Amino acid sequence: MTAAAEAKWTSGYLKPADLAELRASVATAAPRDDPRLFAFSRSGFDRHLASEGDFTRVTLRDLFRADLEYERPTRARLTSRPRASLS
């Protein structure tokens, strides 16, 4: 297992118990793996999670920010199209 995630799409904060549940699920599903943990929360994170450094916090703002890697414009090469001849 490479990654595991917990999503809390309610009006409440993601709490330490939610992160503990994610860790328990990972330990059950893949006891020998050490996946990267992600926590998605619409409303934010409980202040008690500030000391937890082994997971990536993802907020609603993160999901919709304009500078995401896949949205960065690439420099398109200007190519000239051959013009159709009228003769």
LONUBA-208570 format. One record per residue: residue in one letter; x, z, y of N, C-alpha, C in turn. Coordinates in steps of 0.2 Angstrom, whole numbers, plus 2048, in hexadecimal, padded with zeros to 3 digits. Atoms other than C-alpha are relative to their C-alpha. Layout:
<rs>
aXZYXZYXZY...
</rs>
This chain:
<rs>
m8048007FA800800800805800806t7FC8007FA8077FB8117FD803806a8047FD7FA7FA80181D7FA8037FEa8077FD8017EB80D81D7FD802807a8037FF7F97DF81082B7F98047FFe8077FC7FF7D081C8307FD7FD806a8048027FA7C381683C7FB804802k8057FC7FE7B88218467FD7FD806w8038047FB7AC8178507F9803802t8057FC7FE7A1825856802802808s7FE7FD7F97A082E867804806800g7FB7FA8007AB83C8618077FE7FFy7F98018007BE83D8618027FF7F8l7FD8008077C8839851803807800k7FD7F98007CD84B84B8058007FAp7FC7FF8067DA8528407FE8007F9a8038018067CE8538327FF7F97FEd8008078017CC8408338067FD7FDl7FA8038027DE83D8328028037F9a7FE7FD8077E084A8237FC7FC7FBe8048048057D284081A8037FA7FEl7FC8068027DC83081C8068017FCr7FA7FE8057EB8388157FE8027F9a8027FE8067E283F8077FE7FA7FCs8028068037DA82E8038067FC7FEv7F98048027EC8268038038037FBa7FC7FD8067F38337F87FC7FF7F9t8048018067E58307EC8017F97FDa8008078027E581D7EC8077FE7FFa7F98028017F881B7ED805805801p7FC7FA7FF80182B7EA8087FF801r7F88018008138237E98017FC807d7FE8047FA8118187F9800805806d8007FD7F981481D80B7FE7FB805p8038067FC809811815801802807r8017FF7F98098108287F9802801l8077FE7FF7F981982E7FE7FE807f8038027FA7EE81383B7F9804801a8077FD7FF7DF81C8437FD7FC806f8048047FB7D281284D7FB805802s8057FC7FD7C781C8597FD7FD806r8038027FA7BA816865800804806s8017FB7FB7B982686F807804801g7FA7FC7FF7CB82C86E8028057FAf7FD7FC8057D5839865800807802d8007F97FF7D484C864807802802r7F97FE7FD7E285486E8048047FBh7FC7FD8057E885D85E8047FB7FCl7FC8068047EE84C8578067FE804a7FA8027FC7FB84B8658068017FCs7FA7FE80380885485A8017FC7F9e80080480680484884B8037F9802g7FC8067FE81183A84C8007FB7FBd7FF80580580F83183C7FA7FB7FFf8068058008008268408007FC807t8018047FA7FC81884D7F9801802r8067FF7FD7EE81C8597FE7F9802v8028067FD7E380D85D7F9801803t8067FF7FC7D580E86A7FD7FA801l8048067FE7C880286F8037FC805r7FC8037FB7D27FE87E8067FC7FDd7FA8048037E17F98737FD7FA7FCl8038068037D57ED8697FF7FB804f8028057FC7D07E48788057FF806r7FC8017FB7DF7E48838037F9800a7FF8077FF7E47D388A8077FE7FEd7F98028027F77D48858028017F9l7FF8008087F57D48728047FA7FEe7FB8058038027CA8697FD7F97FFy8038078017F67BD8637FC7FD805e8048037FA7EE7BA8748057FE805r7FC8027FB7FE7B787D8017F8800p8008078007FE7A58838077FD7FEt7F980380280C79A87C8017FA805r7FF8057FB81478D8877FF7F97FCa80280680480C77D8818057FA803r7FB8057FE81876E8827FB7FA803l8038057FD81276188D8017F97FDt7FF8068038107518847FC7FA803s8048067FD80B74088B7FC7FC7FAr8048048047FD7378828017F9801p7FF8077FF80072587F7F97FD803r8068027FD7F371C88A7FE7FA7FCa8028068047E870F8828017FA805s7FF8067FC7EB6FE8887FA7FC801l8078047FE7DD6F48918017F97FEs8008078017E36E388C7FF7FE7F9
</rs>
